[in-house]
């Protein structure tokens, strides 16, 4: 919510071309037949306060790209430290504070905007740095709570980011109409604070720390994890992780998927405004719907993925490859359709929706695979991945700003989407050819080779149970209990 609220608010923060006669020639050819008066009417239709042009700013495409991309410039700084901090202090503290502080900073954006656009860029950079610790810290909790054959469904909960986008875009569209754009940042800041209070009182780092969990459930979770997660983590094998082929295949898949998703996530409101002439309320609705569909697709794919694992229909690696094919190659096809949709608004909406929807399969693909290959270091592995794959978040807006600067045409936007499609195709092909989701040897050097093979089988339930029974006979020397 706090990452994307500016993407829709900036549509109302910047003065419309329709209010500047000298700039009407820059309008997209899709809107050549639209008069200045119609553009102005669309922008203010049903609104009370948005007509106050004093609250708008003269920011060109380059300045807007800096504002939109600033969040991601140093978003990578706390990615690896976030995973390490979560291993030491717990996901509850790291994830909670990272998001809450980001919410408090969001409420300061209107004050920064009144100074100049550079002030917003600085604030967004700070937001990006602090919230960078959130995502990698989640994998630490997932590795401690979720049995291997149920990870696809749980990691789908990460798609709460799409729920945030699906809610934020239309909600902010109405807030802008009713109360003007500053209300966007105050509202999301308050909602984020309410979330943090719920998180603080409800969430716990491990089943053992949960005060209300049933003993049977705690025993089931801890026994299901088997040897993949150890209580005392071995030293982080940096060299082995950084030279791991499965690790880099997940990075490539994430790079392509994030490039495609963030381009659409960040630029969709601007695209619909300038190319198809839609007002801020309709822009919010059309930008939000695809992300709701993304969550639905993520849930469906995750259920099929876990079902295929439990029924031994597919290996773990095969399940991850199928899901990654959906979130990269299928995604790329629909982005390609968007690139050639031209001035056809219906085609653009359909292709955008299907493209974003396909990206939901990432939770069963590369995201889940990162936990599969190294659950002991899940937070660190995701931190390394995010540190690299955060780059599209700031590179893409810069490219869009350069391509569309004083040239808002469907032809220029076609180039934007073609670049995204190419990224998705390359990532998908590499993943299909070289990826693996087996537990890697560097996850724990203490796991015997025989047991490692058991962990990497399609359905190791019986063998795992034998290993667990044997393991239970080992005395606990710390507590002097059998």
Backbone torsions as a table, in degrees:
resi	resn	phi	psi	omega
1	UNK	NA	-46.9	-178.5
2	UNK	-77.5	-15.1	177.7
3	UNK	-81.2	-33.8	-172.6
4	UNK	-107.0	-6.3	-176.5
5	UNK	-60.3	-34.5	179.7
6	UNK	-70.2	-27.0	-178.7
7	UNK	-60.9	-37.2	178.6
8	UNK	-89.5	-35.3	-177.9
9	UNK	-65.8	-32.7	-176.7
10	UNK	-64.4	-23.5	176.2
11	UNK	-60.8	-36.2	179.6
12	UNK	-92.7	-20.0	-178.6
13	UNK	-75.3	-27.2	-176.8
14	UNK	-96.7	138.9	179.8
15	UNK	-63.3	136.1	-179.4
16	UNK	-71.0	146.6	176.5
17	UNK	-62.2	-27.1	-178.1
18	UNK	-64.7	-18.7	-179.8
19	UNK	-93.3	1.2	-177.8
20	UNK	-128.3	104.6	-174.5
21	UNK	-63.2	-29.7	-178.7
22	UNK	-69.7	-17.0	-176.1
23	UNK	-105.7	2.5	-174.9
24	UNK	-64.1	-25.6	-180.0
25	UNK	-69.1	-16.6	-178.5
26	UNK	-84.9	-7.0	-176.9
27	UNK	-65.2	146.1	179.5
28	UNK	-56.0	147.3	178.1
29	UNK	-61.3	-21.1	177.4
30	UNK	-67.2	-17.4	-176.9
31	UNK	-114.9	13.1	-177.1
32	UNK	-59.9	-31.8	-178.7
33	UNK	-82.2	-4.5	-177.5
34	UNK	-92.5	127.5	-178.1
35	UNK	-76.7	163.9	177.0
36	UNK	-60.8	-38.2	-177.5
37	UNK	-66.0	-38.1	179.5
38	UNK	-66.7	-40.8	178.2
39	UNK	-60.7	-46.7	-179.7
40	UNK	-62.9	-38.6	-179.8
41	UNK	-66.1	-41.4	178.7
42	UNK	-62.2	-37.4	-177.8
43	UNK	-69.1	-29.5	-172.7
44	UNK	-112.7	4.7	-175.9
45	UNK	-57.4	121.5	177.0
46	UNK	75.0	9.0	-175.9
47	UNK	-104.0	151.4	178.2
48	UNK	-102.3	-43.5	-170.8
49	UNK	-107.3	-16.2	-175.9
50	UNK	-67.5	-16.6	179.7
51	UNK	-70.8	-11.6	178.8
52	UNK	-75.0	93.8	-174.7
53	UNK	-70.3	-12.7	178.7
54	UNK	-66.7	-21.4	-180.0
55	UNK	-90.0	7.5	179.0
56	UNK	-107.7	162.6	-171.9
57	UNK	-128.6	150.3	178.5
58	UNK	-90.8	73.6	178.1
59	UNK	-105.4	125.9	178.2
60	UNK	-82.3	-179.1	-175.6
61	UNK	-61.1	-37.3	179.9
62	UNK	-64.9	-45.1	178.9
63	UNK	-65.0	-39.1	177.9
64	UNK	-64.2	-37.9	179.8
65	UNK	-65.5	-35.0	177.0
66	UNK	-66.8	-39.8	179.4
67	UNK	-66.0	-45.1	-177.9
68	UNK	-71.5	-32.6	-177.2
69	UNK	-90.8	-14.8	-176.1
70	UNK	-57.1	-33.4	180.0
71	UNK	-56.1	-32.9	-172.1
72	UNK	-98.9	-4.8	-175.5
73	UNK	-57.2	-48.7	-178.8
74	UNK	-120.4	25.2	178.1
75	UNK	-62.8	-20.0	-177.4
76	UNK	-80.3	-17.2	-170.5
77	UNK	-57.7	-44.0	-176.5
78	UNK	-100.7	12.9	-179.1
79	UNK	-63.8	-56.8	178.7
80	UNK	-68.9	-46.3	175.9
81	UNK	-58.4	-33.3	178.5
82	UNK	-61.1	-42.3	177.8
83	UNK	-66.5	-40.5	179.7
84	UNK	-67.7	-42.7	178.8
85	UNK	-62.6	-37.7	179.5
86	UNK	-66.1	-37.5	177.0
87	UNK	-63.2	-33.2	-176.0
88	UNK	-89.6	-44.4	-173.7
89	UNK	-109.3	-9.0	177.8
90	UNK	98.9	147.6	179.7
91	UNK	-65.8	-34.3	-177.6
92	UNK	-54.1	-47.6	-177.7
93	UNK	-73.4	-49.6	-173.6
94	UNK	-67.7	-50.8	-178.7
95	UNK	-65.1	-42.5	-177.7
96	UNK	-62.1	-53.3	-178.0
97	UNK	-67.6	-36.8	-179.9
98	UNK	-58.2	-46.6	-179.5
99	UNK	-72.7	-41.1	-176.0
100	UNK	-65.2	-43.5	178.6
101	UNK	-62.5	-37.5	176.2
102	UNK	-61.3	-36.7	177.9
103	UNK	-66.8	-41.0	179.5
104	UNK	-65.0	-38.6	178.6
105	UNK	-66.8	-32.2	179.8
106	UNK	-59.6	-35.3	-178.5
107	UNK	-69.0	-11.9	-179.2
108	UNK	-93.1	-5.4	-176.7
109	UNK	-59.9	-43.8	178.1
110	UNK	-57.5	-39.3	179.1
111	UNK	-65.3	-40.5	178.9
112	UNK	-67.2	-38.0	-179.9
113	UNK	-62.0	-33.8	-179.4
114	UNK	-69.3	-17.8	178.2
115	UNK	-84.1	-67.0	173.5
116	UNK	-173.6	173.3	-176.0
117	UNK	-69.4	-27.2	178.0
118	UNK	-62.8	-34.5	179.6
119	UNK	-64.0	-38.7	177.4
120	UNK	-66.5	-40.7	179.4
121	UNK	-59.2	-45.5	179.8
122	UNK	-61.1	-44.3	-179.9
123	UNK	-63.7	-42.1	-179.8
124	UNK	-67.1	-35.3	175.5
125	UNK	-61.9	-44.6	179.2
126	UNK	-63.6	-41.4	175.6
127	UNK	-58.0	-46.2	-177.9
128	UNK	-63.0	-40.1	-180.0
129	UNK	-63.2	-49.9	-174.5
130	UNK	-67.0	-43.6	-178.4
131	UNK	-76.1	-7.6	179.0
132	UNK	-64.1	-21.5	-179.3
133	UNK	-79.9	-11.0	-171.7
134	UNK	-69.9	-57.6	-172.1
135	UNK	-59.4	-50.7	-178.9
136	UNK	-62.7	-29.4	179.8
137	UNK	-67.1	-26.3	-179.2
138	UNK	-66.4	-35.8	-178.8
139	UNK	-65.2	-28.9	176.3
140	UNK	-63.3	-41.6	178.5
141	UNK	-70.3	-41.1	-180.0
142	UNK	-60.7	-39.9	-179.4
143	UNK	-67.8	-24.8	-179.4
144	UNK	-90.9	-15.3	-174.7
145	UNK	-112.7	-30.3	-164.3
146	UNK	-109.8	120.9	174.6
147	UNK	-58.5	148.3	-174.3
148	UNK	-52.4	-41.9	-176.1
149	UNK	-84.0	8.9	176.0
150	UNK	-121.5	7.3	-174.2
151	UNK	-69.1	-34.4	-178.2
152	UNK	-57.8	-46.5	-178.8
153	UNK	-66.0	-40.9	-177.6
154	UNK	-69.8	-44.1	-178.4
155	UNK	-62.8	-20.7	173.6
156	UNK	-60.1	-25.6	176.6
157	UNK	-62.2	-23.2	175.7
158	UNK	-62.4	-23.0	179.6
159	UNK	-72.3	8.3	167.3
160	UNK	-55.2	-25.0	175.9
161	UNK	-60.9	-34.7	177.5
162	UNK	-77.1	-32.5	173.8
163	UNK	-61.1	-41.8	177.6
164	UNK	-58.9	-44.4	179.1
165	UNK	-67.0	-42.7	-178.8
166	UNK	-61.5	-35.6	179.6
167	UNK	-82.7	-41.7	-172.6
168	UNK	-66.5	-46.1	-176.4
169	UNK	-58.1	-56.5	179.8
170	UNK	-68.1	-38.8	179.4
171	UNK	-59.0	-45.3	-179.2
172	UNK	-68.9	-31.8	175.6
173	UNK	-59.3	-43.9	178.0
174	UNK	-71.4	-39.1	178.5
175	UNK	-60.1	-40.6	179.7
176	UNK	-63.6	-42.0	178.9
177	UNK	-64.0	-41.5	-173.7
178	UNK	-83.7	-41.1	-170.3
179	UNK	-128.6	4.4	-176.7
180	UNK	78.7	166.8	-168.6
181	UNK	-64.0	-31.1	-179.9
182	UNK	-58.2	-28.3	-179.0
183	UNK	-62.1	-24.8	178.9
184	UNK	-58.4	-46.5	-173.9
185	UNK	-78.4	-34.5	176.4
186	UNK	-67.7	-42.2	-178.3
187	UNK	-66.1	-47.0	-179.0
188	UNK	-67.5	-31.9	176.0
189	UNK	-64.5	-41.5	178.2
190	UNK	-67.6	-43.9	179.6
191	UNK	-62.5	-38.2	178.0
192	UNK	-64.7	-37.0	177.6
193	UNK	-67.0	-39.3	176.8
194	UNK	-63.1	-39.9	177.2
195	UNK	-61.3	-43.4	-176.6
196	UNK	-62.0	-39.2	178.9
197	UNK	-62.3	-41.7	178.1
198	UNK	-65.0	-44.4	179.1
199	UNK	-58.4	-44.6	-175.0
200	UNK	-62.7	-38.8	-174.6
201	UNK	-91.5	-17.1	-173.2
202	UNK	-105.1	-33.3	-168.8
203	UNK	-93.7	143.1	177.2
204	UNK	-136.1	149.2	-170.4
205	UNK	-68.4	-36.8	-177.8
206	UNK	-138.7	159.9	176.2
207	UNK	-56.9	-36.3	-178.1
208	UNK	-64.8	-26.9	-178.2
209	UNK	-89.3	-9.0	-176.5
210	UNK	-78.0	122.2	-175.1
211	UNK	-76.7	-15.0	-174.2
212	UNK	-116.9	5.0	-177.1
213	UNK	-74.1	143.7	176.7
214	UNK	-70.3	143.2	-178.7
215	UNK	-60.2	-37.3	-179.7
216	UNK	-65.0	-38.6	180.0
217	UNK	-69.7	-42.0	179.0
218	UNK	-61.4	-43.7	179.7
219	UNK	-63.5	-42.2	179.8
220	UNK	-61.5	-46.8	-178.2
221	UNK	-63.6	-49.2	-175.9
222	UNK	-66.1	-37.0	178.8
223	UNK	-73.4	-32.3	179.7
224	UNK	-67.1	-29.9	-179.9
225	UNK	-70.6	-24.7	175.5
226	UNK	55.8	-130.6	-175.6
227	UNK	-92.5	0.1	-173.0
228	UNK	-72.5	-27.8	-179.9
229	UNK	-123.6	121.9	-179.7
230	UNK	-102.1	148.4	-179.4
231	UNK	-65.7	-42.1	178.4
232	UNK	-104.9	108.4	-174.3
233	UNK	-71.5	136.6	174.1
234	UNK	-71.1	167.7	177.9
235	UNK	-58.1	146.3	-178.4
236	UNK	-68.0	120.2	-178.8
237	UNK	-84.0	74.6	-172.7
238	UNK	-54.7	-48.0	-176.5
239	UNK	-62.2	-44.4	-178.6
240	UNK	-65.2	-38.6	179.3
241	UNK	-66.3	-47.3	-175.0
242	UNK	-72.2	-16.5	177.6
243	UNK	-106.7	11.1	-178.2
244	UNK	-82.2	122.6	179.4
245	UNK	-62.8	-46.9	177.3
246	UNK	-57.5	-36.1	177.2
247	UNK	-60.6	-48.0	-177.5
248	UNK	-71.2	-29.0	175.6
249	UNK	-66.5	-38.2	175.5
250	UNK	-66.1	-36.3	177.3
251	UNK	-63.8	-45.1	179.7
252	UNK	-63.0	-42.0	179.5
253	UNK	-63.2	-41.7	178.1
254	UNK	-65.7	-39.5	179.9
255	UNK	-58.0	-51.9	-179.0
256	UNK	-63.0	-45.0	-179.0
257	UNK	-63.9	-41.6	-179.3
258	UNK	-69.6	-37.3	177.0
259	UNK	-58.6	-49.2	-179.6
260	UNK	-64.2	-46.3	-176.8
261	UNK	-67.0	-46.9	-175.7
262	UNK	-69.3	-31.1	175.7
263	UNK	-62.4	-45.7	179.3
264	UNK	-71.9	-39.8	-178.7
265	UNK	-62.6	-43.5	-175.4
266	UNK	-81.4	-36.9	-169.7
267	UNK	-101.8	-12.5	-176.6
268	UNK	-54.8	-47.1	179.5
269	UNK	-58.7	-42.8	179.4
270	UNK	-67.0	-40.7	179.2
271	UNK	-59.9	-49.0	-178.9
272	UNK	-67.5	-30.7	-178.9
273	UNK	-71.6	-51.5	-172.6
274	UNK	-84.2	-33.7	-177.2
275	UNK	-88.0	-38.7	-176.7
276	UNK	-112.3	3.1	171.1
277	UNK	64.0	31.2	-177.6
278	UNK	-89.1	146.1	-179.9
279	UNK	-75.7	173.5	-170.9
280	UNK	-65.7	-33.7	179.8
281	UNK	-67.6	-47.7	179.2
282	UNK	-66.5	-36.6	177.0
283	UNK	-60.0	-42.0	178.9
284	UNK	-63.1	-43.3	-179.4
285	UNK	-65.5	-47.0	-177.5
286	UNK	-69.2	-27.9	178.1
287	UNK	-79.8	-25.3	-177.1
288	UNK	-86.7	-36.4	-176.4
289	UNK	-55.3	-45.3	-179.4
290	UNK	-57.1	-32.8	-177.6
291	UNK	-75.8	-28.4	172.3
292	UNK	-67.6	-41.7	176.7
293	UNK	-63.8	-33.1	178.5
294	UNK	-61.5	-41.3	178.7
295	UNK	-65.3	-41.7	-180.0
296	UNK	-61.6	-46.3	178.4
297	UNK	-62.2	-40.5	179.7
298	UNK	-60.5	-43.0	179.8
299	UNK	-64.9	-45.9	-178.9
300	UNK	-61.7	-48.7	-178.8
301	UNK	-63.8	-38.9	-179.1
302	UNK	-65.3	-38.9	178.4
303	UNK	-65.9	-42.8	177.1
304	UNK	-65.0	-38.7	179.9
305	UNK	-63.3	-48.7	179.6
306	UNK	-67.2	-34.4	177.5
307	UNK	-64.1	-43.2	179.9
308	UNK	-63.3	-33.4	178.0
309	UNK	-71.6	-45.4	-176.8
310	UNK	-68.1	-33.8	-179.5
311	UNK	-91.2	4.8	178.9
312	UNK	59.7	29.3	178.1
313	UNK	-74.0	-39.6	179.9
314	UNK	-135.7	155.0	173.7
315	UNK	-75.3	167.4	179.5
316	UNK	-61.5	-42.1	179.2
317	UNK	-63.0	-41.2	-179.9
318	UNK	-64.2	-40.6	178.7
319	UNK	-61.2	-44.7	-179.5
320	UNK	-65.4	-35.7	179.8
321	UNK	-68.7	-40.4	177.8
322	UNK	-61.5	-46.8	-179.6
323	UNK	-63.7	-39.9	-179.6
324	UNK	-69.2	-32.3	174.4
325	UNK	-59.6	-41.1	179.6
326	UNK	-66.3	-45.2	-172.7
327	UNK	-83.2	-4.2	175.8
328	UNK	-120.5	-63.2	-174.0
329	UNK	-69.8	-48.7	177.3
330	UNK	-63.3	-40.7	177.3
331	UNK	-57.8	-46.0	-179.5
332	UNK	-60.6	-36.3	179.0
333	UNK	-62.4	-41.4	-179.2
334	UNK	-74.5	-32.0	174.0
335	UNK	-65.3	-36.9	175.8
336	UNK	-61.7	-41.5	176.5
337	UNK	-62.1	-39.2	178.3
338	UNK	-64.0	-37.6	-179.5
339	UNK	-62.0	-34.6	-177.5
340	UNK	-103.3	16.4	179.2
341	UNK	-75.9	-18.4	177.6
342	UNK	58.6	-129.1	-178.7
343	UNK	-95.7	9.2	180.0
344	UNK	-80.5	101.1	-175.3
345	UNK	-63.4	-39.9	-178.4
346	UNK	-63.4	-46.5	179.3
347	UNK	-62.1	-39.9	179.7
348	UNK	-63.3	-43.0	-179.1
349	UNK	-65.6	-43.4	-179.4
350	UNK	-64.1	-47.5	-178.3
351	UNK	-65.9	-39.7	178.4
352	UNK	-62.9	-44.3	-178.9
353	UNK	-63.7	-45.7	-178.9
354	UNK	-67.8	-37.0	179.2
355	UNK	-63.8	-51.8	180.0
356	UNK	-63.7	-36.7	179.3
357	UNK	-60.8	-45.0	-179.4
358	UNK	-60.5	-32.9	-178.0
359	UNK	-65.7	-14.3	177.9
360	UNK	-64.2	-23.0	179.8
361	UNK	-68.1	-6.4	179.7
362	UNK	-60.3	-28.6	-178.1
363	UNK	-67.8	-29.5	176.8
364	UNK	-91.6	-16.3	-179.8
365	UNK	-93.7	-113.8	-173.2
366	UNK	-61.4	-35.4	-179.4
367	UNK	-62.0	-47.1	178.9
368	UNK	-70.2	-34.1	-178.5
369	UNK	-63.5	-32.1	179.1
370	UNK	-63.0	-34.1	175.7
371	UNK	-75.4	-36.9	-179.0
372	UNK	-59.8	-45.4	-170.5
373	UNK	-77.7	-23.1	-179.3
374	UNK	-158.4	69.3	-175.9
375	UNK	-61.3	-28.6	177.9
376	UNK	-65.9	-26.0	-177.4
377	UNK	-124.4	32.5	-174.4
378	UNK	-57.7	-42.8	-179.7
379	UNK	-65.9	-41.4	179.6
380	UNK	-67.2	-42.9	180.0
381	UNK	-62.1	-44.6	178.5
382	UNK	-67.7	-34.4	177.6
383	UNK	-62.4	-43.8	178.1
384	UNK	-63.1	-44.8	179.8
385	UNK	-59.7	-48.3	-178.2
386	UNK	-67.5	-32.8	179.5
387	UNK	-60.2	-34.4	-180.0
388	UNK	-86.7	-44.6	-172.9
389	UNK	-82.0	-0.6	174.9
390	UNK	-74.3	-18.0	-176.7
391	UNK	-54.9	-42.7	178.6
392	UNK	-57.3	-25.9	-179.2
393	UNK	-62.2	-30.3	178.0
394	UNK	-109.9	-21.9	177.9
395	UNK	-72.3	-43.9	-177.8
396	UNK	-59.5	-48.4	178.1
397	UNK	-60.3	-35.3	178.7
398	UNK	-64.4	-43.7	178.9
399	UNK	-63.6	-43.4	178.9
400	UNK	-61.9	-42.2	179.3
401	UNK	-61.3	-41.2	179.6
402	UNK	-67.6	-42.8	-176.4
403	UNK	-70.7	-34.2	-174.0
404	UNK	-103.3	3.8	-178.3
405	UNK	-60.4	115.7	-177.4
406	UNK	51.3	30.5	-178.1
407	UNK	-152.9	60.7	-178.5
408	UNK	-80.8	83.1	-179.8
409	UNK	-125.1	157.1	178.7
410	UNK	-64.5	-28.1	178.3
411	UNK	-65.3	-41.8	178.3
412	UNK	-68.7	-40.0	177.4
413	UNK	-67.8	-28.2	175.6
414	UNK	-62.0	-40.6	177.6
415	UNK	-63.4	-41.5	178.9
416	UNK	-56.1	-48.0	-176.3
417	UNK	-75.0	-30.5	176.9
418	UNK	-65.0	-39.7	177.0
419	UNK	-60.5	-43.1	179.1
420	UNK	-63.2	-42.3	-179.6
421	UNK	-62.4	-41.6	179.7
422	UNK	-62.7	-43.1	178.0
423	UNK	-58.7	-43.7	-178.9
424	UNK	-65.8	-42.8	-179.0
425	UNK	-64.7	-45.5	-179.9
426	UNK	-61.4	-46.0	-179.1
427	UNK	-61.1	-44.5	-178.4
428	UNK	-64.7	-42.2	-179.0
429	UNK	-65.5	-45.0	178.9
430	UNK	-60.6	-41.8	-178.5
431	UNK	-65.1	-42.7	-179.8
432	UNK	-62.4	-36.2	-175.2
433	UNK	-80.3	-35.5	-167.0
434	UNK	-126.7	1.4	-172.7
435	UNK	-84.0	160.0	173.1
436	UNK	-150.9	143.0	179.2
437	UNK	-115.5	18.7	175.0
438	UNK	-71.1	151.1	173.4
439	UNK	-61.3	126.6	-176.1
440	UNK	-85.0	150.0	-178.5
441	UNK	-55.7	-31.7	-178.0
442	UNK	-73.0	-7.8	177.8
443	UNK	-60.7	-38.6	176.6
444	UNK	-165.6	118.0	-179.2
445	UNK	-71.8	-10.3	-177.4
446	UNK	-86.6	-5.4	-179.7
447	UNK	-84.5	119.9	178.9
448	UNK	-60.6	152.8	-177.5
449	UNK	-58.3	-38.6	-179.6
450	UNK	-62.5	-42.0	-178.8
451	UNK	-72.0	-31.4	177.1
452	UNK	-62.3	-39.3	178.2
453	UNK	-64.6	-37.1	177.8
454	UNK	-62.2	-43.8	-177.9
455	UNK	-64.4	-28.8	-177.0
456	UNK	-93.8	4.3	178.3
457	UNK	-75.7	168.6	-177.3
458	UNK	-63.3	-48.0	-176.9
459	UNK	-141.3	85.2	-171.8
460	UNK	-85.3	26.3	-172.5
461	UNK	-58.0	-51.2	-175.4
462	UNK	-66.6	-45.6	-179.9
463	UNK	-64.2	-39.6	179.2
464	UNK	-61.2	-40.6	-178.7
465	UNK	-62.7	-40.7	178.0
466	UNK	-63.1	-43.1	-180.0
467	UNK	-63.8	-37.9	-179.4
468	UNK	-67.8	-40.9	179.5
469	UNK	-62.9	-42.3	177.7
470	UNK	-64.8	-38.4	-178.5
471	UNK	-67.6	-29.7	-177.6
472	UNK	-67.4	-19.4	-178.8
473	UNK	-80.6	-10.6	179.9
474	UNK	-76.7	126.1	-177.0
475	UNK	-68.9	149.1	175.7
476	UNK	-89.9	101.8	-175.2
477	UNK	-71.1	-23.1	-178.7
478	UNK	-73.1	-41.2	-175.4
479	UNK	-105.8	2.4	179.7
480	UNK	55.5	36.7	178.8
481	UNK	-115.0	147.7	178.1
482	UNK	-70.6	NA	NA
